[in-house]
Amino acid sequence: MIRNKKTFFIGLALLISFCLVYAGMMSPNFGNGRNGLEFADDMFNSLSKGSAYFIGDQMKKATKENGKTINVTLKAKGNDEAVNWAKLYQSAGADVKVDSASVSVKGDYGKILASALNDSDAMYNNKGDSITAKYGYDAREATYNWYNSFKKMDNEFKKQEMFKESSVLNNVMKKGIEPAYNYYGIEIKHVKDNKASLTFMLTFYLIYTLWYGFGLFFLFDGLGISTSKSPKKAEA
């Protein structure tokens, strides 16, 4: 039963208009068949990518490792993976030997890091075709192989108490390889170039959330539904 027609119809109008706007947002009219949520998600991913580039800094740190020779044996899951790992380190000028699932690597640590970072830079800039041509298999798989083989290398460093080398390696993995892999295929956008769009989306999100909340509030108020406790009746 409606107790307050004015607030009830205000709430009803707000919720109906909320649903109409939602239907418009979910329609595939925001470019490339995307709906509004997909468009916003792509925008925020692109802006996030634009502020997650640290490969240049890691490259400078990697050059400090030039001339340092490492000698490690990395254990792959199988021969096929070992062969693919070997291609990565051979491209960095390392002496590589494959024995079943084991990959023995001896080479210049700085050059190995630089090779991984150069590949990561190409992936970050969506130039995966160059990585595929370089190694003869999928670019994302190659990037993933850098990461997995580096994890094995890190274990070897710790066994050999090469903690400084381990620290450098982990930074390359987290600030170079991971972003390159995760952001591959996403367009790079910067906040400074998209201030208007970003401001509009954040403002719209705030207003749209309040829109729904006030719609429910007025609707329930019109129906006489309240979360407040009723005053106690005085005892006779």
One Martini backbone bead per residue (centre of mass of N, CA, C, O) as a GRO file, in nm:
protein
  236
    1MET     BB    1   0.095   0.038   0.023
    2ILE     BB    2   0.056   0.370  -0.039
    3ARG     BB    3   0.164   0.658   0.162
    4ASN     BB    4   0.360   0.824  -0.060
    5LYS     BB    5   0.326   0.930  -0.372
    6LYS     BB    6   0.559   1.120  -0.429
    7THR     BB    7   0.805   0.939  -0.345
    8PHE     BB    8   0.727   0.692  -0.507
    9PHE     BB    9   0.741   0.827  -0.800
   10ILE     BB   10   1.027   0.920  -0.777
   11GLY     BB   11   1.154   0.642  -0.736
   12LEU     BB   12   1.038   0.511  -0.993
   13ALA     BB   13   1.168   0.708  -1.195
   14LEU     BB   14   1.462   0.653  -1.115
   15LEU     BB   15   1.461   0.342  -1.176
   16ILE     BB   16   1.373   0.351  -1.470
   17SER     BB   17   1.603   0.536  -1.570
   18PHE     BB   18   1.826   0.351  -1.475
   19CYS     BB   19   1.750   0.111  -1.664
   20LEU     BB   20   1.774   0.266  -1.932
   21VAL     BB   21   2.071   0.337  -1.904
   22TYR     BB   22   2.170   0.047  -1.873
   23ALA     BB   23   2.074  -0.049  -2.150
   24GLY     BB   24   2.256   0.149  -2.303
   25MET     BB   25   2.527   0.047  -2.183
   26MET     BB   26   2.473  -0.265  -2.294
   27SER     BB   27   2.512  -0.168  -2.564
   28PRO     BB   28   2.690  -0.208  -2.886
   29ASN     BB   29   2.786   0.145  -2.902
   30PHE     BB   30   3.132   0.172  -2.826
   31GLY     BB   31   3.292   0.024  -3.019
   32ASN     BB   32   3.360  -0.280  -3.145
   33GLY     BB   33   3.096  -0.399  -2.988
   34ARG     BB   34   3.085  -0.240  -2.730
   35ASN     BB   35   3.011  -0.170  -2.420
   36GLY     BB   36   3.031   0.040  -2.156
   37LEU     BB   37   3.195  -0.150  -1.970
   38GLU     BB   38   3.412  -0.227  -2.179
   39PHE     BB   39   3.507   0.057  -2.236
   40ALA     BB   40   3.594   0.126  -1.945
   41ASP     BB   41   3.788  -0.108  -1.907
   42ASP     BB   42   3.978  -0.033  -2.141
   43MET     BB   43   4.052   0.247  -2.040
   44PHE     BB   44   4.176   0.164  -1.762
   45ASN     BB   45   4.387  -0.027  -1.882
   46SER     BB   46   4.533   0.187  -2.052
   47LEU     BB   47   4.603   0.379  -1.816
   48SER     BB   48   4.759   0.169  -1.654
   49LYS     BB   49   4.974   0.115  -1.869
   50GLY     BB   50   5.081   0.416  -1.885
   51SER     BB   51   5.188   0.368  -1.557
   52ALA     BB   52   5.374   0.069  -1.608
   53TYR     BB   53   5.663   0.182  -1.702
   54PHE     BB   54   6.002   0.017  -1.618
   55ILE     BB   55   6.212  -0.080  -1.832
   56GLY     BB   56   6.422   0.146  -1.849
   57ASP     BB   57   6.524   0.120  -1.556
   58GLN     BB   58   6.604  -0.183  -1.578
   59MET     BB   59   6.817  -0.146  -1.800
   60LYS     BB   60   7.017   0.020  -1.634
   61LYS     BB   61   7.065  -0.207  -1.423
   62ALA     BB   62   7.159  -0.430  -1.622
   63THR     BB   63   7.431  -0.290  -1.717
   64LYS     BB   64   7.574  -0.346  -1.434
   65GLU     BB   65   7.600  -0.671  -1.521
   66ASN     BB   66   7.814  -0.646  -1.706
   67GLY     BB   67   8.057  -0.916  -1.711
   68LYS     BB   68   7.879  -1.123  -1.560
   69THR     BB   69   7.910  -1.457  -1.487
   70ILE     BB   70   7.692  -1.729  -1.542
   71ASN     BB   71   7.615  -2.071  -1.389
   72VAL     BB   72   7.333  -2.262  -1.487
   73THR     BB   73   7.062  -2.495  -1.407
   74LEU     BB   74   6.759  -2.564  -1.576
   75LYS     BB   75   6.430  -2.690  -1.498
   76ALA     BB   76   6.210  -2.835  -1.693
   77LYS     BB   77   5.926  -3.018  -1.788
   78GLY     BB   78   6.066  -3.054  -2.076
   79ASN     BB   79   6.209  -3.067  -2.382
   80ASP     BB   80   6.041  -2.853  -2.527
   81GLU     BB   81   6.086  -2.632  -2.317
   82ALA     BB   82   6.394  -2.638  -2.317
   83VAL     BB   83   6.429  -2.549  -2.612
   84ASN     BB   84   6.282  -2.275  -2.578
   85TRP     BB   85   6.472  -2.164  -2.365
   86ALA     BB   86   6.735  -2.179  -2.527
   87LYS     BB   87   6.662  -1.957  -2.736
   88LEU     BB   88   6.677  -1.720  -2.543
   89TYR     BB   89   6.985  -1.751  -2.451
   90GLN     BB   90   7.110  -1.751  -2.734
   91SER     BB   91   7.018  -1.455  -2.803
   92ALA     BB   92   7.222  -1.357  -2.553
   93GLY     BB   93   7.505  -1.530  -2.598
   94ALA     BB   94   7.485  -1.798  -2.470
   95ASP     BB   95   7.585  -2.099  -2.334
   96VAL     BB   96   7.396  -2.384  -2.452
   97LYS     BB   97   7.252  -2.683  -2.290
   98VAL     BB   98   7.065  -2.979  -2.374
   99ASP     BB   99   6.917  -3.221  -2.129
  100SER     BB  100   6.633  -3.278  -2.191
  101ALA     BB  101   6.509  -3.079  -1.916
  102SER     BB  102   6.792  -2.945  -1.926
  103VAL     BB  103   6.947  -2.610  -1.878
  104SER     BB  104   7.254  -2.485  -1.968
  105VAL     BB  105   7.393  -2.168  -1.845
  106LYS     BB  106   7.647  -1.953  -2.005
  107GLY     BB  107   7.686  -1.600  -1.919
  108ASP     BB  108   7.595  -1.278  -1.953
  109TYR     BB  109   7.392  -1.126  -1.737
  110GLY     BB  110   7.330  -0.852  -1.870
  111LYS     BB  111   7.247  -0.969  -2.152
  112ILE     BB  112   7.013  -1.140  -2.053
  113LEU     BB  113   6.845  -0.912  -1.934
  114ALA     BB  114   6.832  -0.737  -2.191
  115SER     BB  115   6.684  -0.943  -2.368
  116ALA     BB  116   6.428  -0.961  -2.193
  117LEU     BB  117   6.365  -0.651  -2.202
  118ASN     BB  118   6.339  -0.620  -2.508
  119ASP     BB  119   6.101  -0.814  -2.531
  120SER     BB  120   5.918  -0.661  -2.331
  121ASP     BB  121   5.905  -0.398  -2.493
  122ALA     BB  122   5.768  -0.518  -2.740
  123MET     BB  123   5.518  -0.621  -2.590
  124TYR     BB  124   5.427  -0.352  -2.463
  125ASN     BB  125   5.411  -0.240  -2.782
  126ASN     BB  126   5.270  -0.470  -2.956
  127LYS     BB  127   5.538  -0.654  -3.090
  128GLY     BB  128   5.502  -0.978  -3.124
  129ASP     BB  129   5.604  -1.055  -3.411
  130SER     BB  130   5.910  -1.022  -3.347
  131ILE     BB  131   5.918  -1.259  -3.142
  132THR     BB  132   5.816  -1.485  -3.321
  133ALA     BB  133   6.045  -1.456  -3.534
  134LYS     BB  134   6.287  -1.500  -3.337
  135TYR     BB  135   6.177  -1.804  -3.210
  136GLY     BB  136   5.921  -1.960  -3.359
  137TYR     BB  137   5.705  -1.860  -3.144
  138ASP     BB  138   5.497  -1.749  -2.934
  139ALA     BB  139   5.519  -1.451  -2.765
  140ARG     BB  140   5.380  -1.521  -2.495
  141GLU     BB  141   5.541  -1.777  -2.445
  142ALA     BB  142   5.818  -1.644  -2.439
  143THR     BB  143   5.759  -1.461  -2.197
  144TYR     BB  144   5.683  -1.692  -2.006
  145ASN     BB  145   5.966  -1.830  -2.026
  146TRP     BB  146   6.127  -1.614  -1.895
  147TYR     BB  147   5.985  -1.625  -1.623
  148ASN     BB  148   6.022  -1.930  -1.553
  149SER     BB  149   6.333  -1.942  -1.586
  150PHE     BB  150   6.390  -1.718  -1.373
  151LYS     BB  151   6.281  -1.875  -1.132
  152LYS     BB  152   6.497  -2.095  -1.153
  153MET     BB  153   6.736  -1.904  -1.131
  154ASP     BB  154   6.671  -1.794  -0.851
  155ASN     BB  155   6.712  -2.062  -0.703
  156GLU     BB  156   7.014  -2.085  -0.778
  157PHE     BB  157   7.110  -1.824  -0.647
  158LYS     BB  158   7.031  -1.903  -0.356
  159LYS     BB  159   7.213  -2.153  -0.341
  160GLN     BB  160   7.472  -1.952  -0.415
  161GLU     BB  161   7.436  -1.675  -0.268
  162MET     BB  162   7.304  -1.466  -0.500
  163PHE     BB  163   7.135  -1.199  -0.389
  164LYS     BB  164   7.180  -0.965  -0.584
  165GLU     BB  165   7.094  -1.113  -0.841
  166SER     BB  166   6.811  -1.182  -0.736
  167SER     BB  167   6.706  -0.892  -0.707
  168VAL     BB  168   6.734  -0.808  -1.002
  169LEU     BB  169   6.559  -1.033  -1.122
  170ASN     BB  170   6.291  -0.965  -0.976
  171ASN     BB  171   6.258  -0.684  -1.101
  172VAL     BB  172   6.240  -0.777  -1.394
  173MET     BB  173   5.990  -0.952  -1.357
  174LYS     BB  174   5.791  -0.732  -1.221
  175LYS     BB  175   5.877  -0.462  -1.420
  176GLY     BB  176   5.887  -0.621  -1.707
  177ILE     BB  177   5.748  -0.900  -1.775
  178GLU     BB  178   5.466  -0.883  -1.647
  179PRO     BB  179   5.353  -0.628  -1.793
  180ALA     BB  180   5.401  -0.732  -2.080
  181TYR     BB  181   5.208  -0.973  -2.057
  182ASN     BB  182   4.942  -0.838  -1.935
  183TYR     BB  183   4.942  -0.582  -2.165
  184TYR     BB  184   4.906  -0.733  -2.409
  185GLY     BB  185   4.705  -0.559  -2.657
  186ILE     BB  186   4.703  -0.288  -2.510
  187GLU     BB  187   4.640   0.028  -2.512
  188ILE     BB  188   4.811   0.327  -2.481
  189LYS     BB  189   4.739   0.549  -2.203
  190HIS     BB  190   4.715   0.885  -2.071
  191VAL     BB  191   4.595   1.091  -1.838
  192LYS     BB  192   4.684   1.371  -1.963
  193ASP     BB  193   4.509   1.287  -2.241
  194ASN     BB  194   4.227   1.189  -2.045
  195LYS     BB  195   4.077   1.381  -1.841
  196ALA     BB  196   3.784   1.408  -1.941
  197SER     BB  197   3.705   1.109  -1.951
  198LEU     BB  198   3.777   1.039  -1.657
  199THR     BB  199   3.594   1.247  -1.518
  200PHE     BB  200   3.328   1.148  -1.638
  201MET     BB  201   3.332   0.851  -1.536
  202LEU     BB  202   3.356   0.914  -1.229
  203THR     BB  203   3.106   1.096  -1.209
  204PHE     BB  204   2.901   0.896  -1.321
  205TYR     BB  205   2.942   0.675  -1.110
  206LEU     BB  206   2.850   0.844  -0.869
  207ILE     BB  207   2.568   0.929  -0.973
  208TYR     BB  208   2.461   0.641  -1.039
  209THR     BB  209   2.472   0.535  -0.749
  210LEU     BB  210   2.283   0.752  -0.625
  211TRP     BB  211   2.043   0.705  -0.806
  212TYR     BB  212   1.976   0.422  -0.693
  213GLY     BB  213   1.958   0.491  -0.392
  214PHE     BB  214   1.731   0.709  -0.413
  215GLY     BB  215   1.523   0.533  -0.547
  216LEU     BB  216   1.487   0.338  -0.309
  217PHE     BB  217   1.427   0.542  -0.090
  218PHE     BB  218   1.164   0.667  -0.213
  219LEU     BB  219   1.007   0.408  -0.255
  220PHE     BB  220   1.003   0.310   0.044
  221ASP     BB  221   0.881   0.566   0.157
  222GLY     BB  222   0.612   0.542  -0.002
  223LEU     BB  223   0.558   0.248   0.146
  224GLY     BB  224   0.664   0.276   0.456
  225ILE     BB  225   0.966   0.193   0.457
  226SER     BB  226   1.183   0.140   0.743
  227THR     BB  227   1.487   0.131   0.952
  228SER     BB  228   1.353   0.257   1.174
  229LYS     BB  229   1.237   0.273   1.481
  230SER     BB  230   0.969   0.250   1.659
  231PRO     BB  231   0.805   0.401   1.882
  232LYS     BB  232   0.728   0.364   2.196
  233LYS     BB  233   0.471   0.285   2.384
  234ALA     BB  234   0.293   0.389   2.631
  235GLU     BB  235   0.226   0.287   2.935
  236ALA     BB  236  -0.059   0.244   3.136
   0.00000   0.00000   0.00000
